[in-house]
Amino acid sequence: PLVRTVDPSITGRHPAGSSHTAALPVVLILLSLLTTSCADSRRVSVEVDSHGHEAIPLKGKRLWVDLNEKAANLFIEEEVATKIMHGLESRGYSQAIALNEADYRLEFMYELHNGQEALDSAVGHGAGPVMRQEVFSVSTASNTTVYKGRLILRLFSRTDATSPIWVGEAISSGRSSDLRQVIDYLIAAALNHLGQDIPHRVSYTFNETDTVFNRAKPVSIQPDNP
């Protein structure tokens, strides 16, 4: 009898057991590995240190976020201050509209570089160390660049501008070069421990898709090691 054959190139179908069918799992595996690799490359790790003479009871107290008028880029300084204020508001902290109405004053300093641009306070408020350290490094083993950023928060009593009663430091590490996004993660992680005296560094992991100040909480807002 006459057997009719159909050219697979016309129908797009291939006989069972053909090389195209066998190649499908390989393609899926490669896509899976690529997706995982991309996800890893967009992760940012943040570690937080939080220290005070004792835990500071902030409930019902009014905070004043004090920006540095001598910052290298006052526009960025105001943007960071606004994000900190939003972060405080979302956590239920009260804020004063003027320093003389506040119970506590919150200072911040930051330093982030990606090799091409920088977000940098440059000069501190006059009390405490000026931040200068290596803030990005190249991992020669994997031939990839890992960027490191730093945010310091210091809490003062309104009546004493010289000695902070609490200091928090957040350090980020990751391949993301989006500095304005990384500063969001540093702020979110540091504010989680505002006024606390914690015995060990607390770690967080953020993904590039996480949002902090767009009315959505990042999926990794909970610490990796509570």
Accessible surface in RSA format (square Angstrom, percent):
REM  Atomic radii and reference values for relative SASA: ProtOr
REM  Chains: A
REM  Algorithm: Lee & Richards
REM  Probe-radius: 1.40
REM  Slices: 20
REM RES _ NUM      All-atoms   Total-Side   Main-Chain    Non-polar    All polar
REM                ABS   REL    ABS   REL    ABS   REL    ABS   REL    ABS   REL
RES PRO A   1   173.15 126.2 117.98 107.5  55.17 200.5 138.12 114.0  35.03 217.7
RES LEU A   2   180.05 100.3 142.67 102.1  37.38  94.0 147.63 103.7  32.42  87.2
RES VAL A   3   116.13  76.4  94.75  85.8  21.38  51.5  97.56  84.8  18.58  50.4
RES ARG A   4   209.89  88.1 181.30  92.4  28.59  68.1  66.80  91.3 143.09  86.7
RES THR A   5   119.43  84.9  93.89  95.2  25.54  60.9  65.63  88.2  53.80  81.3
RES VAL A   6    85.55  56.3  62.25  56.4  23.30  56.1  65.52  56.9  20.03  54.3
RES ASP A   7    74.15  51.9  61.74  61.5  12.41  29.3  25.20  59.3  48.95  48.8
RES PRO A   8    46.89  34.2  45.14  41.1   1.75   6.4  46.55  38.4   0.34   2.1
RES SER A   9    95.03  80.3  55.37  73.9  39.66  91.4  54.64 116.3  40.40  56.6
RES ILE A  10   140.02  79.7 108.68  81.0  31.35  75.5 113.54  81.8  26.48  71.8
RES THR A  11    66.99  47.6  35.30  35.8  31.69  75.5  40.29  54.1  26.70  40.4
RES GLY A  12    55.96  69.0   0.00   N/A  55.96  69.0  32.89  90.3  23.07  51.7
RES ARG A  13   190.84  80.1 182.80  93.2   8.05  19.2  62.83  85.9 128.01  77.6
RES HIS A  14    73.93  40.4  49.43  34.4  24.50  62.7  31.43  32.4  42.50  49.5
RES PRO A  15    88.55  64.5  75.60  68.9  12.94  47.0  87.76  72.5   0.78   4.9
RES ALA A  16   105.12  96.7  69.63 107.5  35.48  80.7  75.16 105.8  29.95  79.3
RES GLY A  17    74.38  91.7   0.00   N/A  74.38  91.7  39.14 107.4  35.24  78.9
RES SER A  18    24.51  20.7  13.27  17.7  11.24  25.9  24.40  52.0   0.11   0.2
RES SER A  19    85.20  72.0  69.65  93.0  15.55  35.8  53.83 114.6  31.37  43.9
RES HIS A  20   112.44  61.5  98.81  68.7  13.63  34.9  74.75  77.0  37.69  43.9
RES THR A  21    70.63  50.2  62.84  63.7   7.80  18.6  56.26  75.6  14.37  21.7
RES ALA A  22    68.48  63.0  49.01  75.6  19.48  44.3  59.40  83.7   9.08  24.1
RES ALA A  23    45.73  42.0  41.39  63.9   4.34   9.9  45.66  64.3   0.08   0.2
RES LEU A  24   101.58  56.6  99.97  71.5   1.61   4.1 101.48  71.3   0.10   0.3
RES PRO A  25    71.56  52.2  69.52  63.4   2.04   7.4  71.33  58.9   0.23   1.4
RES VAL A  26    85.10  56.0  84.91  76.9   0.18   0.4  85.10  73.9   0.00   0.0
RES VAL A  27    71.95  47.3  71.76  65.0   0.19   0.5  71.93  62.5   0.03   0.1
RES LEU A  28   102.07  56.8  97.81  70.0   4.26  10.7  98.06  68.9   4.01  10.8
RES ILE A  29   102.17  58.1  99.84  74.4   2.33   5.6 102.17  73.6   0.00   0.0
RES LEU A  30   107.64  59.9 103.40  74.0   4.24  10.6 103.85  72.9   3.79  10.2
RES LEU A  31    97.56  54.3  96.83  69.3   0.73   1.8  97.33  68.4   0.23   0.6
RES SER A  32    64.51  54.5  56.13  74.9   8.38  19.3  31.23  66.5  33.28  46.6
RES LEU A  33   110.77  61.7 106.91  76.5   3.86   9.7 107.19  75.3   3.59   9.6
RES LEU A  34   109.39  60.9 105.30  75.3   4.09  10.3 108.98  76.5   0.41   1.1
RES THR A  35    90.19  64.1  86.04  87.2   4.15   9.9  65.77  88.3  24.43  36.9
RES THR A  36    74.59  53.0  70.62  71.6   3.96   9.4  52.61  70.7  21.97  33.2
RES SER A  37    60.08  50.8  53.76  71.7   6.31  14.5  25.46  54.2  34.61  48.5
RES CYS A  38    47.48  35.9  45.30  50.5   2.18   5.1   8.22  20.8  39.26  42.3
RES ALA A  39    32.92  30.3  30.26  46.7   2.65   6.0  32.24  45.4   0.68   1.8
RES ASP A  40    66.79  46.8  55.89  55.6  10.90  25.8  23.47  55.2  43.32  43.2
RES SER A  41    32.39  27.4  29.19  39.0   3.21   7.4  17.68  37.6  14.71  20.6
RES ARG A  42    93.02  39.1  92.38  47.1   0.64   1.5  24.57  33.6  68.45  41.5
RES ARG A  43   108.78  45.7 104.12  53.1   4.67  11.1  17.65  24.1  91.13  55.2
RES VAL A  44     2.58   1.7   2.58   2.3   0.00   0.0   2.58   2.2   0.00   0.0
RES SER A  45    52.24  44.1  51.04  68.1   1.20   2.8  23.47  50.0  28.77  40.3
RES VAL A  46     0.24   0.2   0.00   0.0   0.24   0.6   0.16   0.1   0.09   0.2
RES GLU A  47    68.06  39.1  65.88  49.8   2.18   5.2  15.57  30.1  52.49  42.9
RES VAL A  48     0.65   0.4   0.65   0.6   0.00   0.0   0.65   0.6   0.00   0.0
RES ASP A  49    30.05  21.1  29.06  28.9   0.99   2.3   7.50  17.6  22.56  22.5
RES SER A  50     0.00   0.0   0.00   0.0   0.00   0.0   0.00   0.0   0.00   0.0
RES HIS A  51    97.23  53.1  94.77  65.9   2.46   6.3  71.95  74.2  25.28  29.4
RES GLY A  52    18.87  23.3   0.00   N/A  18.87  23.3   8.99  24.7   9.88  22.1
RES HIS A  53   169.56  92.7 133.90  93.1  35.67  91.2  96.00  98.9  73.56  85.6
RES GLU A  54   121.20  69.6 115.97  87.7   5.24  12.5  35.61  68.9  85.60  69.9
RES ALA A  55    68.23  62.7  54.74  84.5  13.49  30.7  54.74  77.1  13.49  35.7
RES ILE A  56    24.95  14.2  14.19  10.6  10.76  25.9  14.36  10.3  10.59  28.7
RES PRO A  57    99.80  72.7  87.43  79.7  12.37  45.0  99.12  81.8   0.68   4.2
RES LEU A  58     9.81   5.5   4.54   3.2   5.28  13.3   4.54   3.2   5.28  14.2
RES LYS A  59   200.66  97.9 172.82 106.0  27.84  66.3 123.06 110.8  77.61  82.7
RES GLY A  60    68.08  84.0   0.00   N/A  68.08  84.0  33.69  92.4  34.39  77.0
RES LYS A  61    81.48  39.8  81.16  49.8   0.32   0.8  26.03  23.4  55.45  59.1
RES ARG A  62   105.46  44.3 105.46  53.8   0.00   0.0  31.46  43.0  73.99  44.8
RES LEU A  63     0.51   0.3   0.22   0.2   0.29   0.7   0.22   0.2   0.29   0.8
RES TRP A  64    70.47  28.3  69.78  33.8   0.69   1.6  68.04  36.3   2.43   3.9
RES VAL A  65    14.80   9.7   0.16   0.1  14.64  35.3   0.16   0.1  14.64  39.7
RES ASP A  66    33.40  23.4  32.95  32.8   0.44   1.0   0.78   1.8  32.61  32.5
RES LEU A  67    42.78  23.8  36.17  25.9   6.60  16.6  36.17  25.4   6.60  17.8
RES ASN A  68     7.39   5.1   6.60   6.4   0.79   1.9   1.48   3.6   5.91   5.7
RES GLU A  69   129.35  74.3 108.31  81.9  21.03  50.1  56.53 109.3  72.81  59.4
RES LYS A  70   160.88  78.5 141.55  86.9  19.33  46.0  92.15  82.9  68.73  73.2
RES ALA A  71    13.01  12.0   0.00   0.0  13.01  29.6   0.00   0.0  13.01  34.5
RES ALA A  72    78.54  72.2  34.52  53.3  44.02 100.1  46.14  65.0  32.39  85.8
RES ASN A  73    73.68  50.8  68.87  66.6   4.81  11.6  23.06  55.5  50.62  48.9
RES LEU A  74    70.89  39.5  65.17  46.6   5.73  14.4  65.17  45.8   5.73  15.4
RES PHE A  75   132.27  66.2 125.51  77.7   6.76  17.6 127.97  77.6   4.30  12.3
RES ILE A  76     8.97   5.1   8.97   6.7   0.00   0.0   8.97   6.5   0.00   0.0
RES GLU A  77     0.05   0.0   0.05   0.0   0.00   0.0   0.00   0.0   0.05   0.0
RES GLU A  78    83.62  48.0  82.23  62.2   1.39   3.3  22.76  44.0  60.86  49.7
RES GLU A  79    40.72  23.4  33.77  25.6   6.94  16.5  25.95  50.2  14.77  12.1
RES VAL A  80     1.33   0.9   1.33   1.2   0.00   0.0   1.33   1.2   0.00   0.0
RES ALA A  81     2.37   2.2   2.37   3.7   0.00   0.0   2.37   3.3   0.00   0.0
RES THR A  82    55.32  39.3  55.32  56.1   0.00   0.0  35.50  47.7  19.82  30.0
RES LYS A  83    31.33  15.3  31.33  19.2   0.00   0.0  24.33  21.9   7.00   7.5
RES ILE A  84     0.06   0.0   0.06   0.0   0.00   0.0   0.06   0.0   0.00   0.0
RES MET A  85    72.33  37.5  71.77  47.5   0.55   1.3  41.52  35.3  30.80  40.8
RES HIS A  86    91.48  50.0  87.38  60.7   4.10  10.5  54.90  56.6  36.58  42.6
RES GLY A  87     1.29   1.6   0.00   N/A   1.29   1.6   1.29   3.5   0.00   0.0
RES LEU A  88     0.00   0.0   0.00   0.0   0.00   0.0   0.00   0.0   0.00   0.0
RES GLU A  89   117.88  67.7 105.89  80.1  11.98  28.5  35.91  69.5  81.96  66.9
RES SER A  90    83.46  70.5  43.96  58.7  39.50  91.0  47.95 102.1  35.52  49.8
RES ARG A  91    76.14  32.0  42.99  21.9  33.15  78.9  36.74  50.2  39.40  23.9
RES GLY A  92    66.78  82.3   0.00   N/A  66.78  82.3  35.99  98.8  30.79  69.0
RES TYR A  93    52.62  24.6  40.99  23.3  11.64  30.3  18.77  14.1  33.85  41.7
RES SER A  94    50.27  42.5  41.32  55.1   8.95  20.6  19.53  41.6  30.74  43.1
RES GLN A  95    60.38  33.8  32.42  23.7  27.95  66.6  17.38  37.0  43.00  32.6
RES ALA A  96    12.80  11.8   0.05   0.1  12.74  29.0   3.23   4.5   9.57  25.3
RES ILE A  97   149.22  84.9 123.45  92.0  25.77  62.1 128.97  92.9  20.24  54.9
RES ALA A  98    33.48  30.8  32.27  49.8   1.21   2.8  33.48  47.2   0.00   0.0
RES LEU A  99    71.64  39.9  68.41  48.9   3.23   8.1  68.41  48.0   3.23   8.7
RES ASN A 100   113.88  78.5  93.09  90.0  20.78  50.0  35.37  85.1  78.51  75.9
RES GLU A 101    73.16  42.0  68.97  52.2   4.18  10.0  24.81  48.0  48.35  39.5
RES ALA A 102     2.21   2.0   0.00   0.0   2.21   5.0   0.00   0.0   2.21   5.9
RES ASP A 103    50.60  35.4  39.90  39.7  10.70  25.3   9.96  23.4  40.64  40.5
RES TYR A 104    32.17  15.0  32.17  18.3   0.00   0.0   9.17   6.9  23.00  28.4
RES ARG A 105    18.33   7.7  18.33   9.3   0.00   0.0   3.30   4.5  15.02   9.1
RES LEU A 106     0.00   0.0   0.00   0.0   0.00   0.0   0.00   0.0   0.00   0.0
RES GLU A 107     4.78   2.7   4.67   3.5   0.11   0.3   0.33   0.6   4.45   3.6
RES PHE A 108     0.67   0.3   0.00   0.0   0.67   1.8   0.42   0.3   0.25   0.7
RES MET A 109     4.11   2.1   4.11   2.7   0.00   0.0   2.51   2.1   1.60   2.1
RES TYR A 110     1.40   0.7   1.40   0.8   0.00   0.0   0.05   0.0   1.35   1.7
RES GLU A 111     4.09   2.3   4.09   3.1   0.00   0.0   0.08   0.1   4.02   3.3
RES LEU A 112     2.28   1.3   2.28   1.6   0.00   0.0   2.28   1.6   0.00   0.0
RES HIS A 113    42.73  23.4  41.87  29.1   0.85   2.2  25.81  26.6  16.92  19.7
RES ASN A 114    15.72  10.8   8.43   8.1   7.28  17.5   0.88   2.1  14.84  14.3
RES GLY A 115    53.56  66.0   0.00   N/A  53.56  66.0  19.82  54.4  33.74  75.6
RES GLN A 116   176.32  98.6 134.41  98.2  41.91  99.8  46.35  98.7 129.96  98.6
RES GLU A 117   101.82  58.5  90.67  68.6  11.15  26.5  35.19  68.1  66.63  54.4
RES ALA A 118    49.39  45.4  22.44  34.6  26.95  61.3  22.44  31.6  26.95  71.4
RES LEU A 119    11.60   6.5  10.14   7.3   1.46   3.7  11.60   8.1   0.00   0.0
RES ASP A 120    23.62  16.5  16.96  16.9   6.66  15.7   8.87  20.9  14.75  14.7
RES SER A 121     3.26   2.8   3.26   4.3   0.00   0.0   3.26   6.9   0.00   0.0
RES ALA A 122    28.71  26.4  18.92  29.2   9.79  22.3  21.85  30.8   6.86  18.2
RES VAL A 123    73.65  48.5  72.69  65.8   0.96   2.3  73.51  63.9   0.14   0.4
RES GLY A 124    10.73  13.2   0.00   N/A  10.73  13.2   4.75  13.0   5.98  13.4
RES HIS A 125    51.77  28.3  15.91  11.1  35.86  91.7  10.10  10.4  41.67  48.5
RES GLY A 126    77.07  95.0   0.00   N/A  77.07  95.0  41.48 113.8  35.59  79.7
RES ALA A 127    24.99  23.0  17.77  27.4   7.22  16.4  23.32  32.8   1.67   4.4
RES GLY A 128    51.55  63.6   0.00   N/A  51.55  63.6  19.92  54.7  31.63  70.8
RES PRO A 129    97.03  70.7  84.43  77.0  12.60  45.8  95.81  79.1   1.22   7.6
RES VAL A 130    83.40  54.9  63.91  57.9  19.50  47.0  64.04  55.6  19.36  52.5
RES MET A 131    12.36   6.4   5.73   3.8   6.63  15.8   7.50   6.4   4.85   6.4
RES ARG A 132   148.63  62.4 121.64  62.0  27.00  64.3  65.88  90.0  82.76  50.2
RES GLN A 133    81.47  45.6  54.05  39.5  27.42  65.3  33.50  71.3  47.97  36.4
RES GLU A 134   125.48  72.0 100.64  76.1  24.84  59.1  51.81 100.2  73.66  60.1
RES VAL A 135    10.40   6.8   8.69   7.9   1.70   4.1   8.76   7.6   1.63   4.4
RES PHE A 136    76.62  38.3  70.01  43.4   6.61  17.2  70.02  42.5   6.59  18.9
RES SER A 137    32.33  27.3  28.19  37.6   4.15   9.6  22.17  47.2  10.17  14.2
RES VAL A 138    87.07  57.3  64.78  58.6  22.29  53.7  65.12  56.6  21.95  59.5
RES SER A 139    41.14  34.8  31.43  41.9   9.72  22.4  23.83  50.8  17.31  24.2
RES THR A 140   123.34  87.7  98.43  99.8  24.91  59.4  69.83  93.8  53.51  80.9
RES ALA A 141   106.99  98.4  60.73  93.7  46.25 105.2  73.36 103.3  33.63  89.1
RES SER A 142    63.89  54.0  40.12  53.5  23.78  54.8  44.35  94.4  19.54  27.4
RES ASN A 143   131.26  90.5 112.54 108.8  18.72  45.1  25.32  60.9 105.94 102.4
RES THR A 144    36.67  26.1  31.05  31.5   5.62  13.4  35.16  47.2   1.51   2.3
RES THR A 145    47.26  33.6  39.45  40.0   7.81  18.6  13.33  17.9  33.93  51.3
RES VAL A 146    35.34  23.3  35.34  32.0   0.00   0.0  35.34  30.7   0.00   0.0
RES TYR A 147    42.14  19.7  38.62  22.0   3.52   9.2  11.60   8.7  30.54  37.7
RES LYS A 148    83.91  40.9  82.21  50.4   1.71   4.1  29.45  26.5  54.47  58.0
RES GLY A 149     2.63   3.2   0.00   N/A   2.63   3.2   1.56   4.3   1.08   2.4
RES ARG A 150    37.48  15.7  37.48  19.1   0.00   0.0   0.00   0.0  37.48  22.7
RES LEU A 151     0.26   0.1   0.04   0.0   0.23   0.6   0.04   0.0   0.23   0.6
RES ILE A 152    11.70   6.7  11.59   8.6   0.11   0.3  11.59   8.3   0.11   0.3
RES LEU A 153     0.09   0.0   0.09   0.1   0.00   0.0   0.09   0.1   0.00   0.0
RES ARG A 154     9.39   3.9   9.39   4.8   0.00   0.0   6.16   8.4   3.23   2.0
RES LEU A 155     0.00   0.0   0.00   0.0   0.00   0.0   0.00   0.0   0.00   0.0
RES PHE A 156     0.00   0.0   0.00   0.0   0.00   0.0   0.00   0.0   0.00   0.0
RES SER A 157    31.82  26.9  31.52  42.1   0.30   0.7  15.68  33.4  16.14  22.6
RES ARG A 158   104.31  43.8  84.05  42.8  20.26  48.2   6.15   8.4  98.16  59.5
RES THR A 159   115.98  82.5  76.86  77.9  39.12  93.2  66.44  89.2  49.53  74.9
RES ASP A 160    57.08  40.0  53.95  53.7   3.13   7.4  22.11  52.0  34.98  34.9
RES ALA A 161    59.99  55.2  48.34  74.6  11.64  26.5  48.72  68.6  11.26  29.8
RES THR A 162   104.31  74.2  87.88  89.1  16.43  39.2  76.52 102.8  27.79  42.0
RES SER A 163    60.59  51.2  58.00  77.4   2.58   6.0  29.31  62.4  31.27  43.8
RES PRO A 164    39.78  29.0  28.27  25.8  11.51  41.8  28.27  23.3  11.51  71.5
RES ILE A 165    43.36  24.7  41.99  31.3   1.37   3.3  43.04  31.0   0.32   0.9
RES TRP A 166     2.43   1.0   0.65   0.3   1.78   4.2   2.23   1.2   0.19   0.3
RES VAL A 167    54.45  35.8  52.82  47.8   1.63   3.9  52.82  45.9   1.63   4.4
RES GLY A 168     0.61   0.8   0.00   N/A   0.61   0.8   0.61   1.7   0.00   0.0
RES GLU A 169    32.39  18.6  31.12  23.5   1.28   3.0   8.75  16.9  23.65  19.3
RES ALA A 170     0.00   0.0   0.00   0.0   0.00   0.0   0.00   0.0   0.00   0.0
RES ILE A 171    41.28  23.5  38.60  28.8   2.69   6.5  38.60  27.8   2.69   7.3
RES SER A 172     2.43   2.1   2.43   3.2   0.00   0.0   0.63   1.3   1.80   2.5
RES SER A 173    38.90  32.9  35.05  46.8   3.84   8.9  21.02  44.8  17.87  25.0
RES GLY A 174    11.30  13.9   0.00   N/A  11.30  13.9   9.85  27.0   1.45   3.2
RES ARG A 175   105.16  44.2  90.86  46.3  14.30  34.0  21.12  28.9  84.04  50.9
RES SER A 176    10.13   8.6   1.54   2.1   8.58  19.8   7.35  15.7   2.78   3.9
RES SER A 177    53.38  45.1  46.88  62.6   6.49  15.0   9.23  19.7  44.14  61.8
RES ASP A 178    69.92  49.0  61.56  61.3   8.36  19.8  21.60  50.8  48.32  48.2
RES LEU A 179     7.45   4.1   5.78   4.1   1.67   4.2   5.78   4.1   1.67   4.5
RES ARG A 180   107.20  45.0 105.49  53.8   1.71   4.1  39.92  54.6  67.29  40.8
RES GLN A 181    38.27  21.4  34.87  25.5   3.40   8.1  12.73  27.1  25.54  19.4
RES VAL A 182     8.63   5.7   8.63   7.8   0.00   0.0   8.63   7.5   0.00   0.0
RES ILE A 183     0.82   0.5   0.82   0.6   0.00   0.0   0.82   0.6   0.00   0.0
RES ASP A 184    20.85  14.6  20.85  20.8   0.00   0.0   0.65   1.5  20.21  20.2
RES TYR A 185     1.36   0.6   1.36   0.8   0.00   0.0   1.36   1.0   0.00   0.0
RES LEU A 186     0.00   0.0   0.00   0.0   0.00   0.0   0.00   0.0   0.00   0.0
RES ILE A 187     0.14   0.1   0.14   0.1   0.00   0.0   0.14   0.1   0.00   0.0
RES ALA A 188     0.70   0.6   0.13   0.2   0.57   1.3   0.70   1.0   0.00   0.0
RES ALA A 189     0.00   0.0   0.00   0.0   0.00   0.0   0.00   0.0   0.00   0.0
RES ALA A 190     0.98   0.9   0.37   0.6   0.61   1.4   0.61   0.9   0.36   1.0
RES LEU A 191     1.33   0.7   0.00   0.0   1.33   3.4   0.00   0.0   1.33   3.6
RES ASN A 192    43.88  30.3  25.55  24.7  18.32  44.1   8.50  20.5  35.38  34.2
RES HIS A 193    17.04   9.3  17.04  11.8   0.00   0.0  16.91  17.4   0.12   0.1
RES LEU A 194     6.47   3.6   0.00   0.0   6.47  16.3   0.00   0.0   6.47  17.4
RES GLY A 195     1.60   2.0   0.00   N/A   1.60   2.0   0.64   1.8   0.97   2.2
RES GLN A 196    73.12  40.9  72.52  53.0   0.60   1.4  26.69  56.8  46.43  35.2
RES ASP A 197    72.11  50.5  47.00  46.8  25.12  59.4   6.12  14.4  65.99  65.8
RES ILE A 198    22.16  12.6  19.57  14.6   2.59   6.2  20.40  14.7   1.76   4.8
RES PRO A 199   126.83  92.4  84.98  77.5  41.85 152.1  96.88  80.0  29.95 186.2
RES HIS A 200    82.68  45.2  73.19  50.9   9.49  24.3  61.98  63.9  20.70  24.1
RES ARG A 201   105.05  44.1  97.23  49.6   7.82  18.6  36.14  49.4  68.91  41.8
RES VAL A 202     6.97   4.6   6.97   6.3   0.00   0.0   6.97   6.1   0.00   0.0
RES SER A 203    27.16  23.0  27.16  36.3   0.00   0.0  16.47  35.1  10.70  15.0
RES TYR A 204     1.82   0.8   1.17   0.7   0.65   1.7   0.00   0.0   1.82   2.2
RES THR A 205    37.51  26.7  37.51  38.0   0.00   0.0  23.27  31.3  14.23  21.5
RES PHE A 206     0.00   0.0   0.00   0.0   0.00   0.0   0.00   0.0   0.00   0.0
RES ASN A 207    42.96  29.6  42.96  41.5   0.00   0.0  10.34  24.9  32.62  31.5
RES GLU A 208    62.75  36.0  54.34  41.1   8.41  20.0  13.94  27.0  48.81  39.9
RES THR A 209   112.93  80.3  86.49  87.7  26.43  63.0  76.90 103.3  36.02  54.5
RES ASP A 210     8.61   6.0   3.85   3.8   4.76  11.3   3.42   8.0   5.19   5.2
RES THR A 211    50.57  36.0  45.18  45.8   5.39  12.8  41.98  56.4   8.59  13.0
RES VAL A 212    25.65  16.9   7.15   6.5  18.50  44.6   7.15   6.2  18.50  50.2
RES PHE A 213    45.66  22.8  18.73  11.6  26.92  70.1  24.49  14.9  21.16  60.6
RES ASN A 214   111.45  76.9  91.44  88.4  20.01  48.2  25.95  62.4  85.51  82.6
RES ARG A 215   245.98 103.3 196.64 100.2  49.34 117.5  88.31 120.7 157.67  95.6
RES ALA A 216    47.07  43.3  38.59  59.5   8.48  19.3  45.36  63.9   1.71   4.5
RES LYS A 217   171.47  83.7 147.79  90.7  23.68  56.4  91.03  81.9  80.44  85.7
RES PRO A 218     7.22   5.3   3.09   2.8   4.13  15.0   4.09   3.4   3.13  19.4
RES VAL A 219   120.58  79.3  86.16  78.0  34.42  82.9  94.42  82.0  26.16  70.9
RES SER A 220    22.91  19.4  17.63  23.5   5.28  12.2   8.67  18.5  14.24  19.9
RES ILE A 221    30.61  17.4  30.54  22.8   0.07   0.2  30.54  22.0   0.07   0.2
RES GLN A 222   132.18  73.9 127.49  93.2   4.69  11.2  56.46 120.2  75.72  57.4
RES PRO A 223    29.33  21.4  17.72  16.1  11.61  42.2  17.72  14.6  11.61  72.2
RES ASP A 224    84.89  59.5  50.29  50.1  34.60  81.8  31.95  75.2  52.94  52.8
RES ASN A 225    58.02  40.0  52.70  50.9   5.32  12.8  37.35  89.9  20.67  20.0
RES PRO A 226   131.86  96.1  81.96  74.7  49.90 181.4 103.64  85.6  28.22 175.4
END  Absolute sums over single chains surface
CHAIN  1 A    13171.1      10596.3       2574.7       7643.1       5528.0
END  Absolute sums over all chains
TOTAL         13171.1      10596.3       2574.7       7643.1       5528.0
